[in-house]
Amino acid sequence: MKIPVLKFNFFYLFFGSLILFVLFSPTFSASAESNEEWDVKLLTDTPYSIEQEDGSILFFDNESDYNSYLDDQNKPQSRCATCNQTTQKLVNSETKYSQFINYHPVTPYWTPAEYYMLSVSDSFSVTGSLKWKDVTVSVNVSKSVGASAKITADPKGEKESRLGIYSDIYFTRYHNVTKDPVGQVIKSYYTNFARPVGAPSVKVVFR
């Protein structure tokens, strides 16, 4: 009567060991998609701007607004009845979707193609620009690690195409007003902020 019990226990011991091996085996890894690393950095053509660590940028209409912002940042941010207070109001916000940045380096020329193959070695860095109001925003997109991918172009292989890099950029504009303890306006200035949204994309561009 003991033999069936031993076989039963041996089955669960073997099955449990198999599960642990699959879960903790060094050859078991996540898909290559999870290793994709995009880096997007923004710059402007105005000297009155401050780059942020996350790649976004804070910029100003003129030198006066820039200095007003710096002056507020250098003062203690305490709230008291005898202190000047600065309030911030959102004036405008918009997302510019699918902004063309530049062509992918693997397609330097227009050529007829049925599809494109990108491998993990196709890391790249491209720079382009876009206009927001009267400011030109420069966008640098780089990708250090990628996943192999097949991108369909023209199934007949007749249309000339290239691969383009696109990115979404979010813009906001604020009006900042500083008042003294009795409510009189001491100064007012505007701040603008731009940041990349989500991961860039690679699309086929035809001509």
ZAKOLDO-368416 format. One record per atom (N, C-alpha, C): residue number from 0; residue in three letters; chain; atom name; x, y, z. Coordinates in steps of 0.1 Angstrom, whole numbers, plus 5000, padded with zeros to 4 digits. Atoms other than C-alpha are relative to their C-alpha. Layout:
ZAKOLDO-368416
NUM/Ala/A/CA/X/Y/Z
...
end
This chain:
ZAKOLDO-368416
0/Met/A/N/5008/4988/5000
0/Met/A/CA/5000/5000/5000
0/Met/A/C/5009/5013/5000
1/Lys/A/N/4991/4988/4999
1/Lys/A/CA/5030/5023/5004
1/Lys/A/C/5005/5004/4986
2/Ile/A/N/4994/4997/5013
2/Ile/A/CA/5042/5021/4968
2/Ile/A/C/4992/5011/4992
3/Pro/A/N/5007/4990/5007
3/Pro/A/CA/5014/5041/4952
3/Pro/A/C/5002/5014/5006
4/Val/A/N/4998/4987/4993
4/Val/A/CA/5019/5069/4978
4/Val/A/C/5013/5006/4996
5/Leu/A/N/4986/4995/5004
5/Leu/A/CA/5056/5071/4969
5/Leu/A/C/5000/5005/4986
6/Lys/A/N/5001/4995/5014
6/Lys/A/CA/5048/5074/4932
6/Lys/A/C/4993/5013/4999
7/Phe/A/N/5007/4987/5000
7/Phe/A/CA/5023/5101/4939
7/Phe/A/C/5008/5011/5004
8/Asn/A/N/4992/4990/4995
8/Asn/A/CA/5047/5121/4959
8/Asn/A/C/5012/5003/4991
9/Phe/A/N/4989/4998/5010
9/Phe/A/CA/5075/5116/4933
9/Phe/A/C/4995/5009/4989
10/Phe/A/N/5005/4992/5011
10/Phe/A/CA/5052/5130/4906
10/Phe/A/C/4999/5015/5004
11/Tyr/A/N/5001/4986/4996
11/Tyr/A/CA/5045/5163/4925
11/Tyr/A/C/5014/5006/5003
12/Leu/A/N/4987/4995/4998
12/Leu/A/CA/5082/5166/4935
12/Leu/A/C/5006/5003/4986
13/Phe/A/N/4995/4997/5013
13/Phe/A/CA/5092/5163/4898
13/Phe/A/C/4994/5012/4993
14/Phe/A/N/5007/4989/5006
14/Phe/A/CA/5065/5187/4886
14/Phe/A/C/5003/5013/5006
15/Gly/A/N/4996/4987/4993
15/Gly/A/CA/5074/5213/4912
15/Gly/A/C/5014/5004/4996
16/Ser/A/N/4986/4997/5004
16/Ser/A/CA/5111/5211/4903
16/Ser/A/C/5000/5006/4986
17/Leu/A/N/5001/4995/5014
17/Leu/A/CA/5102/5216/4866
17/Leu/A/C/4996/5015/5000
18/Ile/A/N/5005/4986/5000
18/Ile/A/CA/5082/5248/4874
18/Ile/A/C/5011/5009/5005
19/Leu/A/N/4990/4992/4995
19/Leu/A/CA/5110/5262/4895
19/Leu/A/C/5012/5002/4990
20/Phe/A/N/4989/4999/5009
20/Phe/A/CA/5136/5255/4868
20/Phe/A/C/4996/5010/4989
21/Val/A/N/5004/4991/5011
21/Val/A/CA/5115/5273/4841
21/Val/A/C/5000/5015/5005
22/Leu/A/N/5001/4986/4995
22/Leu/A/CA/5109/5304/4863
22/Leu/A/C/5013/5006/5003
23/Phe/A/N/4988/4994/4995
23/Phe/A/CA/5144/5308/4876
23/Phe/A/C/5012/4997/4991
24/Ser/A/N/4989/5003/5009
24/Ser/A/CA/5165/5295/4847
24/Ser/A/C/5006/5012/4994
25/Pro/A/N/4994/4988/5005
25/Pro/A/CA/5190/5321/4835
25/Pro/A/C/4997/5002/4985
26/Thr/A/N/5003/4998/5014
26/Thr/A/CA/5180/5315/4799
26/Thr/A/C/4986/5005/4998
27/Phe/A/N/5014/4995/5001
27/Phe/A/CA/5144/5326/4806
27/Phe/A/C/5000/5015/5002
28/Ser/A/N/4999/4986/4999
28/Ser/A/CA/5141/5363/4798
28/Ser/A/C/4987/5006/4994
29/Ala/A/N/5011/4992/5005
29/Ala/A/CA/5115/5390/4789
29/Ala/A/C/5002/5002/4985
30/Ser/A/N/4999/4997/5014
30/Ser/A/CA/5108/5398/4753
30/Ser/A/C/5009/5012/4997
31/Ala/A/N/4991/4989/5003
31/Ala/A/CA/5131/5422/4735
31/Ala/A/C/4993/5014/5000
32/Glu/A/N/5007/4988/4999
32/Glu/A/CA/5103/5448/4734
32/Glu/A/C/5002/5008/5013
33/Ser/A/N/4999/4993/4987
33/Ser/A/CA/5107/5455/4771
33/Ser/A/C/5014/5007/5002
34/Asn/A/N/4987/4994/4999
34/Asn/A/CA/5143/5465/4764
34/Asn/A/C/5002/5012/4992
35/Glu/A/N/4999/4989/5008
35/Glu/A/CA/5135/5493/4741
35/Glu/A/C/5003/5013/5008
36/Glu/A/N/4996/4988/4992
36/Glu/A/CA/5151/5526/4753
36/Glu/A/C/5000/5012/4990
37/Trp/A/N/5001/4988/5007
37/Trp/A/CA/5140/5559/4737
37/Trp/A/C/5005/5011/5009
38/Asp/A/N/4996/4988/4992
38/Asp/A/CA/5156/5592/4747
38/Asp/A/C/4996/5012/4991
39/Val/A/N/5004/4988/5008
39/Val/A/CA/5140/5625/4736
39/Val/A/C/5004/5012/5008
40/Lys/A/N/4996/4988/4994
40/Lys/A/CA/5155/5659/4744
40/Lys/A/C/4995/5012/4992
41/Leu/A/N/5005/4988/5007
41/Leu/A/CA/5141/5693/4736
41/Leu/A/C/5009/5012/5003
42/Leu/A/N/4993/4988/4999
42/Leu/A/CA/5159/5726/4730
42/Leu/A/C/4992/5011/4992
43/Thr/A/N/5007/4989/5007
43/Thr/A/CA/5147/5761/4718
43/Thr/A/C/5010/5009/4994
44/Asp/A/N/4991/4990/5007
44/Asp/A/CA/5161/5788/4696
44/Asp/A/C/5002/5013/5009
45/Thr/A/N/4999/4988/4991
45/Thr/A/CA/5157/5813/4725
45/Thr/A/C/5010/4998/5011
46/Pro/A/N/4990/5002/4989
46/Pro/A/CA/5185/5819/4750
46/Pro/A/C/4994/5000/5014
47/Tyr/A/N/5007/5000/4987
47/Tyr/A/CA/5159/5823/4777
47/Tyr/A/C/4993/4987/5003
48/Ser/A/N/5006/5013/4998
48/Ser/A/CA/5153/5787/4785
48/Ser/A/C/5008/4992/5010
49/Ile/A/N/4994/5008/4990
49/Ile/A/CA/5161/5761/4811
49/Ile/A/C/4997/4985/4997
50/Glu/A/N/5002/5014/5003
50/Glu/A/CA/5167/5724/4802
50/Glu/A/C/4997/4992/5013
51/Gln/A/N/5004/5009/4989
51/Gln/A/CA/5151/5698/4825
51/Gln/A/C/5007/4987/4999
52/Glu/A/N/4993/5013/5000
52/Glu/A/CA/5167/5665/4835
52/Glu/A/C/4992/4989/4992
53/Asp/A/N/5008/5010/5007
53/Asp/A/CA/5138/5645/4819
53/Asp/A/C/4999/5002/4985
54/Gly/A/N/5001/4997/5015
54/Gly/A/CA/5144/5660/4784
54/Gly/A/C/4991/5011/4996
55/Ser/A/N/5009/4989/5002
55/Ser/A/CA/5117/5686/4787
55/Ser/A/C/5007/5014/5001
56/Ile/A/N/4993/4987/5000
56/Ile/A/CA/5124/5724/4785
56/Ile/A/C/4990/5010/5005
57/Leu/A/N/5008/4989/4996
57/Leu/A/CA/5111/5755/4802
57/Leu/A/C/5006/5012/4993
58/Phe/A/N/4995/4988/5008
58/Phe/A/CA/5113/5787/4781
58/Phe/A/C/4991/5012/5002
59/Phe/A/N/5007/4988/4997
59/Phe/A/CA/5103/5823/4782
59/Phe/A/C/5000/5009/4988
60/Asp/A/N/5002/4991/5012
60/Asp/A/CA/5091/5851/4759
60/Asp/A/C/5011/5010/4998
61/Asn/A/N/4989/4990/5001
61/Asn/A/CA/5119/5875/4768
61/Asn/A/C/5009/4999/5012
62/Glu/A/N/4990/5000/4989
62/Glu/A/CA/5147/5883/4792
62/Glu/A/C/4993/5004/5013
63/Ser/A/N/5007/4995/4988
63/Ser/A/CA/5124/5901/4816
63/Ser/A/C/4992/4989/5007
64/Asp/A/N/5007/5012/4994
64/Asp/A/CA/5102/5870/4821
64/Asp/A/C/5009/4990/5006
65/Tyr/A/N/4990/5010/4996
65/Tyr/A/CA/5132/5848/4824
65/Tyr/A/C/5006/5005/5014
66/Asn/A/N/4994/4995/4987
66/Asn/A/CA/5147/5870/4852
66/Asn/A/C/4990/5000/5011
67/Ser/A/N/5011/5000/4990
67/Ser/A/CA/5113/5873/4870
67/Ser/A/C/4999/4986/5005
68/Tyr/A/N/5000/5014/4996
68/Tyr/A/CA/5112/5835/4871
68/Tyr/A/C/5011/4996/5009
69/Leu/A/N/4988/5003/4992
69/Leu/A/CA/5147/5832/4884
69/Leu/A/C/4999/5007/5014
70/Asp/A/N/5001/4993/4988
70/Asp/A/CA/5140/5858/4910
70/Asp/A/C/4990/4993/5010
71/Asp/A/N/5010/5007/4992
71/Asp/A/CA/5109/5839/4923
71/Asp/A/C/5006/4987/5005
72/Gln/A/N/4994/5013/4996
72/Gln/A/CA/5129/5806/4924
72/Gln/A/C/5011/5002/5011
73/Asn/A/N/4990/4998/4990
73/Asn/A/CA/5156/5822/4945
73/Asn/A/C/4995/5005/5014
74/Lys/A/N/5006/4996/4987
74/Lys/A/CA/5132/5834/4972
74/Lys/A/C/4994/4989/5007
75/Pro/A/N/5006/5010/4993
75/Pro/A/CA/5119/5813/5000
75/Pro/A/C/4985/4998/4996
76/Gln/A/N/5014/5002/5004
76/Gln/A/CA/5086/5797/4991
76/Gln/A/C/4990/4998/5012
77/Ser/A/N/5009/5001/4989
77/Ser/A/CA/5069/5802/5024
77/Ser/A/C/4988/5009/4999
78/Arg/A/N/5013/4993/5000
78/Arg/A/CA/5033/5814/5028
78/Arg/A/C/4998/5007/5013
79/Cys/A/N/5003/4992/4987
79/Cys/A/CA/5027/5842/5053
79/Cys/A/C/4993/5013/4996
80/Ala/A/N/5009/4988/5002
80/Ala/A/CA/5005/5873/5057
80/Ala/A/C/5008/5012/4995
81/Thr/A/N/4992/4988/5004
81/Thr/A/CA/5034/5897/5051
81/Thr/A/C/5010/4997/4989
82/Cys/A/N/4991/5004/5012
82/Cys/A/CA/5050/5879/5021
82/Cys/A/C/4993/5003/4987
83/Asn/A/N/5006/4999/5014
83/Asn/A/CA/5045/5885/4984
83/Asn/A/C/4997/4986/4996
84/Gln/A/N/5004/5014/5004
84/Gln/A/CA/5027/5856/4968
84/Gln/A/C/4999/5000/4984
85/Thr/A/N/5000/5001/5014
85/Thr/A/CA/5030/5844/4932
85/Thr/A/C/4990/4988/4997
86/Thr/A/N/5010/5010/5005
86/Thr/A/CA/5000/5826/4916
86/Thr/A/C/5002/4996/4985
87/Gln/A/N/4998/5005/5013
87/Gln/A/CA/5001/5806/4884
87/Gln/A/C/4987/4995/4994
88/Lys/A/N/5013/5003/5007
88/Lys/A/CA/4972/5803/4859
88/Lys/A/C/5004/4994/4986
89/Leu/A/N/4998/5006/5013
89/Leu/A/CA/4972/5780/4829
89/Leu/A/C/4993/5008/4989
90/Val/A/N/5005/4992/5011
90/Val/A/CA/4967/5800/4797
90/Val/A/C/4996/4991/4988
91/Asn/A/N/5002/5008/5012
91/Asn/A/CA/4970/5774/4770
91/Asn/A/C/5008/4986/5002
92/Ser/A/N/4993/5013/5000
92/Ser/A/CA/4979/5737/4766
92/Ser/A/C/4995/4992/4987
93/Glu/A/N/5003/5008/5012
93/Glu/A/CA/4981/5715/4735
93/Glu/A/C/5010/4990/4998
94/Thr/A/N/4991/5011/5004
94/Thr/A/CA/4996/5683/4723
94/Thr/A/C/5001/5000/4985
95/Lys/A/N/4997/5001/5015
95/Lys/A/CA/5012/5683/4688
95/Lys/A/C/5003/4985/4997
96/Tyr/A/N/4999/5014/5003
96/Tyr/A/CA/5007/5647/4677
96/Tyr/A/C/5008/4997/4988
97/Ser/A/N/4993/5006/5011
97/Ser/A/CA/5029/5627/4654
97/Ser/A/C/5008/5011/4992
98/Gln/A/N/4991/4990/5006
98/Gln/A/CA/5054/5655/4647
98/Gln/A/C/5012/4993/4993
99/Phe/A/N/4989/5006/5007
99/Phe/A/CA/5079/5645/4620
99/Phe/A/C/5013/5006/5005
100/Ile/A/N/4987/4995/4995
100/Ile/A/CA/5114/5647/4634
100/Ile/A/C/5011/4999/4989
101/Asn/A/N/4990/5001/5011
101/Asn/A/CA/5136/5633/4607
101/Asn/A/C/4999/4985/4994
102/Tyr/A/N/5000/5014/5005
102/Tyr/A/CA/5143/5602/4586
102/Tyr/A/C/5009/4991/5007
103/His/A/N/4991/5010/4993
103/His/A/CA/5157/5570/4601
103/His/A/C/5013/4999/4992
104/Pro/A/N/4987/5001/5007
104/Pro/A/CA/5194/5567/4593
104/Pro/A/C/5001/4987/4991
105/Val/A/N/4999/5012/5008
105/Val/A/CA/5189/5532/4578
105/Val/A/C/4993/5002/4986
106/Thr/A/N/5006/4997/5013
106/Thr/A/CA/5169/5548/4549
106/Thr/A/C/5005/5015/4996
107/Pro/A/N/4995/4987/5004
107/Pro/A/CA/5191/5577/4537
107/Pro/A/C/4995/5005/4987
108/Tyr/A/N/5005/4997/5014
108/Tyr/A/CA/5176/5576/4502
108/Tyr/A/C/4986/4995/4998
109/Trp/A/N/5013/5005/5005
109/Trp/A/CA/5142/5572/4486
109/Trp/A/C/5002/4987/4992
110/Thr/A/N/4998/5013/5008
110/Thr/A/CA/5139/5536/4473
110/Thr/A/C/4987/4992/5000
111/Pro/A/N/5011/5009/4999
111/Pro/A/CA/5112/5512/4463
111/Pro/A/C/5002/4988/5009
112/Ala/A/N/4998/5011/4991
112/Ala/A/CA/5107/5486/4490
112/Ala/A/C/4987/4994/5004
113/Glu/A/N/5012/5007/4995
113/Glu/A/CA/5082/5460/4500
113/Glu/A/C/4999/5000/5015
114/Tyr/A/N/5000/4999/4986
114/Tyr/A/CA/5093/5461/4536
114/Tyr/A/C/5014/5004/5005
115/Tyr/A/N/4987/4996/4994
115/Tyr/A/CA/5121/5472/4560
115/Tyr/A/C/5002/4991/5012
116/Met/A/N/4996/5008/4989
116/Met/A/CA/5139/5451/4585
116/Met/A/C/5009/5008/5010
117/Leu/A/N/4992/4993/4990
117/Leu/A/CA/5152/5467/4617
117/Leu/A/C/5005/4990/5010
118/Ser/A/N/4994/5010/4991
118/Ser/A/CA/5176/5447/4639
118/Ser/A/C/5004/5007/5013
119/Val/A/N/4997/4994/4987
119/Val/A/CA/5187/5452/4675
119/Val/A/C/5013/5009/4999
120/Ser/A/N/4988/4992/5001
120/Ser/A/CA/5219/5468/4662
120/Ser/A/C/4998/5014/4993
121/Asp/A/N/5003/4988/5007
121/Asp/A/CA/5201/5496/4644
121/Asp/A/C/4996/5012/5010
122/Ser/A/N/5002/4989/4991
122/Ser/A/CA/5205/5522/4672
122/Ser/A/C/5003/5013/4992
123/Phe/A/N/4999/4988/5008
123/Phe/A/CA/5203/5558/4660
123/Phe/A/C/4998/5013/5008
124/Ser/A/N/5003/4987/4994
124/Ser/A/CA/5201/5595/4668
124/Ser/A/C/4997/5010/4989
125/Val/A/N/5004/4990/5010
125/Val/A/CA/5182/5621/4648
125/Val/A/C/4995/5013/5006
126/Thr/A/N/5005/4987/4995
126/Thr/A/CA/5174/5658/4652
126/Thr/A/C/4992/5007/4990
127/Gly/A/N/5009/4992/5009
127/Gly/A/CA/5146/5679/4638
127/Gly/A/C/4994/5011/5008
128/Ser/A/N/5006/4988/4993
128/Ser/A/CA/5125/5709/4647
128/Ser/A/C/4986/5002/4996
129/Leu/A/N/5014/4996/5003
129/Leu/A/CA/5090/5722/4649
129/Leu/A/C/4997/5014/5006
130/Lys/A/N/5004/4986/4995
130/Lys/A/CA/5073/5756/4655
130/Lys/A/C/4989/4999/5009
131/Trp/A/N/5011/4998/4990
131/Trp/A/CA/5052/5765/4685
131/Trp/A/C/4999/5014/5003
132/Lys/A/N/5001/4986/4999
132/Lys/A/CA/5039/5800/4684
132/Lys/A/C/5012/5006/4992
133/Asp/A/N/4988/4994/5007
133/Asp/A/CA/5071/5821/4675
133/Asp/A/C/5013/4993/5004
134/Val/A/N/4988/5007/4995
134/Val/A/CA/5095/5796/4690
134/Val/A/C/5003/4987/4992
135/Thr/A/N/4996/5012/5006
135/Thr/A/CA/5114/5769/4672
135/Thr/A/C/5006/4990/5010
136/Val/A/N/4995/5010/4990
136/Val/A/CA/5118/5738/4693
136/Val/A/C/5007/4989/4992
137/Ser/A/N/4992/5011/5006
137/Ser/A/CA/5146/5714/4684
137/Ser/A/C/4997/4987/5008
138/Val/A/N/5003/5013/4993
138/Val/A/CA/5139/5677/4691
138/Val/A/C/5011/4990/4996
139/Asn/A/N/4990/5010/5003
139/Asn/A/CA/5166/5651/4694
139/Asn/A/C/4995/4987/5005
140/Val/A/N/5005/5013/4996
140/Val/A/CA/5155/5615/4694
140/Val/A/C/5011/4989/4997
141/Ser/A/N/4990/5010/5002
141/Ser/A/CA/5179/5586/4700
141/Ser/A/C/4994/4987/5006
142/Lys/A/N/5004/5013/4995
142/Lys/A/CA/5174/5549/4706
142/Lys/A/C/5012/4991/5001
143/Ser/A/N/4988/5008/4998
143/Ser/A/CA/5201/5528/4721
143/Ser/A/C/4998/4985/5000
144/Val/A/N/5003/5014/5001
144/Val/A/CA/5185/5494/4723
144/Val/A/C/4987/4998/4994
145/Gly/A/N/5013/5002/5007
145/Gly/A/CA/5158/5480/4701
145/Gly/A/C/4997/4985/4999
146/Ala/A/N/5005/5014/5003
146/Ala/A/CA/5139/5449/4690
146/Ala/A/C/5000/4998/4985
147/Ser/A/N/5001/5003/5014
147/Ser/A/CA/5140/5432/4657
147/Ser/A/C/4986/5002/4995
148/Ala/A/N/5014/4997/5005
148/Ala/A/CA/5110/5443/4636
148/Ala/A/C/5000/5000/4985
149/Lys/A/N/5003/4999/5014
149/Lys/A/CA/5096/5440/4601
149/Lys/A/C/4989/5010/4998
150/Ile/A/N/5009/4990/5003
150/Ile/A/CA/5079/5471/4588
150/Ile/A/C/4996/4999/4986
151/Thr/A/N/5005/5001/5014
151/Thr/A/CA/5057/5467/4557
151/Thr/A/C/4999/5013/4994
152/Ala/A/N/5000/4987/5008
152/Ala/A/CA/5061/5494/4531
152/Ala/A/C/4989/4998/4989
153/Asp/A/N/5009/5002/5011
153/Asp/A/CA/5046/5488/4496
153/Asp/A/C/5001/4985/4996
154/Pro/A/N/5000/5014/5004
154/Pro/A/CA/5036/5451/4490
154/Pro/A/C/5005/4997/4986
155/Lys/A/N/4996/5002/5014
155/Lys/A/CA/5042/5455/4453
155/Lys/A/C/5014/5005/4997
156/Gly/A/N/4986/4995/5002
156/Gly/A/CA/5076/5472/4458
156/Gly/A/C/5002/5010/4989
157/Glu/A/N/4999/4990/5011
157/Glu/A/CA/5068/5500/4434
157/Glu/A/C/5002/5014/5005
158/Lys/A/N/4999/4987/4995
158/Lys/A/CA/5064/5531/4456
158/Lys/A/C/5013/5002/5007
159/Glu/A/N/4988/4996/4993
159/Glu/A/CA/5095/5549/4468
159/Glu/A/C/4997/5004/5014
160/Ser/A/N/5003/4997/4986
160/Ser/A/CA/5097/5552/4506
160/Ser/A/C/5012/5002/5008
161/Arg/A/N/4989/5000/4990
161/Arg/A/CA/5118/5559/4536
161/Arg/A/C/4993/4999/5014
162/Leu/A/N/5006/5001/4986
162/Leu/A/CA/5113/5554/4574
162/Leu/A/C/5002/5014/5007
163/Gly/A/N/5000/4987/4993
163/Gly/A/CA/5104/5585/4594
163/Gly/A/C/4998/4998/5015
164/Ile/A/N/5001/5000/4986
164/Ile/A/CA/5107/5592/4631
164/Ile/A/C/4990/5011/5004
165/Tyr/A/N/5010/4991/4995
165/Tyr/A/CA/5077/5608/4648
165/Tyr/A/C/4999/5000/5015
166/Ser/A/N/5001/4999/4985
166/Ser/A/CA/5071/5621/4683
166/Ser/A/C/4988/5010/5004
167/Asp/A/N/5010/4991/4995
167/Asp/A/CA/5043/5637/4703
167/Asp/A/C/5006/5010/5010
168/Ile/A/N/4994/4990/4991
168/Ile/A/CA/5052/5670/4721
168/Ile/A/C/4988/5008/5007
169/Tyr/A/N/5011/4993/4993
169/Tyr/A/CA/5030/5686/4748
169/Tyr/A/C/5005/5013/5005
170/Phe/A/N/4996/4986/4997
170/Phe/A/CA/5031/5724/4753
170/Phe/A/C/4990/5006/5010
171/Thr/A/N/5009/4992/4990
171/Thr/A/CA/5017/5745/4782
171/Thr/A/C/5006/5014/5001
172/Arg/A/N/4996/4986/4998
172/Arg/A/CA/5018/5782/4788
172/Arg/A/C/4992/5005/5012
173/Tyr/A/N/5006/4996/4987
173/Tyr/A/CA/5012/5798/4822
173/Tyr/A/C/5003/5015/5002
174/His/A/N/4999/4986/4996
174/His/A/CA/5006/5834/4834
174/His/A/C/5003/5000/5015
175/Asn/A/N/4996/4999/4986
175/Asn/A/CA/5024/5841/4867
175/Asn/A/C/4998/5015/5005
176/Val/A/N/5002/4986/4994
176/Val/A/CA/5013/5871/4889
176/Val/A/C/5005/5000/5014
177/Thr/A/N/4995/4998/4986
177/Thr/A/CA/5031/5883/4920
177/Thr/A/C/4993/5012/5006
178/Lys/A/N/5007/4989/4993
178/Lys/A/CA/5011/5904/4945
178/Lys/A/C/5006/5002/5014
179/Asp/A/N/4995/4997/4987
179/Asp/A/CA/5021/5921/4977
179/Asp/A/C/4989/4996/5010
180/Pro/A/N/5009/5004/4990
180/Pro/A/CA/5003/5914/5010
180/Pro/A/C/4986/5007/4999
181/Val/A/N/5013/4993/5001
181/Val/A/CA/4975/5940/5002
181/Val/A/C/4994/4998/4987
182/Gly/A/N/5007/5004/5013
182/Gly/A/CA/4968/5925/4968
182/Gly/A/C/5004/5008/4988
183/Gln/A/N/4996/4993/5012
183/Gln/A/CA/4986/5949/4945
183/Gln/A/C/5010/4992/4992
184/Val/A/N/4992/5008/5009
184/Val/A/CA/5003/5934/4915
184/Val/A/C/5014/5007/4999
185/Ile/A/N/4986/4996/5000
185/Ile/A/CA/5041/5937/4917
185/Ile/A/C/5006/4997/4986
186/Lys/A/N/4995/5003/5013
186/Lys/A/CA/5049/5919/4885
186/Lys/A/C/4992/4988/4994
187/Ser/A/N/5007/5011/5006
187/Ser/A/CA/5035/5894/4860
187/Ser/A/C/5009/4996/4988
188/Tyr/A/N/4992/5006/5011
188/Tyr/A/CA/5053/5871/4835
188/Tyr/A/C/4994/4987/4995
189/Tyr/A/N/5005/5012/5006
189/Tyr/A/CA/5047/5841/4813
189/Tyr/A/C/5012/4989/5000
190/Thr/A/N/4990/5011/5001
190/Thr/A/CA/5064/5807/4814
190/Thr/A/C/4994/4990/4990
191/Asn/A/N/5004/5011/5009
191/Asn/A/CA/5062/5780/4787
191/Asn/A/C/5008/4988/5002
192/Phe/A/N/4994/5013/4996
192/Phe/A/CA/5069/5744/4791
192/Phe/A/C/4997/4990/4988
193/Ala/A/N/5002/5010/5010
193/Ala/A/CA/5074/5716/4765
193/Ala/A/C/5006/4987/5005
194/Arg/A/N/4994/5013/4996
194/Arg/A/CA/5079/5679/4771
194/Arg/A/C/4995/4989/4990
195/Pro/A/N/5004/5011/5008
195/Pro/A/CA/5079/5647/4750
195/Pro/A/C/4989/4992/5007
196/Val/A/N/5011/5008/4995
196/Val/A/CA/5048/5625/4754
196/Val/A/C/5002/4986/4994
197/Gly/A/N/5000/5014/5005
197/Gly/A/CA/5051/5587/4752
197/Gly/A/C/5013/4997/4993
198/Ala/A/N/4988/5004/5008
198/Ala/A/CA/5076/5569/4730
198/Ala/A/C/4998/5004/4986
199/Pro/A/N/5001/4997/5014
199/Pro/A/CA/5084/5580/4695
199/Pro/A/C/4996/4988/4992
200/Ser/A/N/5004/5011/5009
200/Ser/A/CA/5073/5559/4665
200/Ser/A/C/5008/5001/4987
201/Val/A/N/4993/5001/5013
201/Val/A/CA/5088/5547/4633
201/Val/A/C/4989/4997/4989
202/Lys/A/N/5011/5002/5010
202/Lys/A/CA/5065/5550/4602
202/Lys/A/C/5006/5001/4986
203/Val/A/N/4996/4999/5014
203/Val/A/CA/5068/5545/4565
203/Val/A/C/4995/5013/4994
204/Val/A/N/5003/4988/5007
204/Val/A/CA/5069/5577/4545
204/Val/A/C/5001/4998/4985
205/Phe/A/N/5000/5002/5014
205/Phe/A/CA/5059/5575/4508
205/Phe/A/C/5002/5014/4992
206/Arg/A/N/5000/4988/5008
206/Arg/A/CA/5065/5600/4480
206/Arg/A/C/4995/4997/4986
end
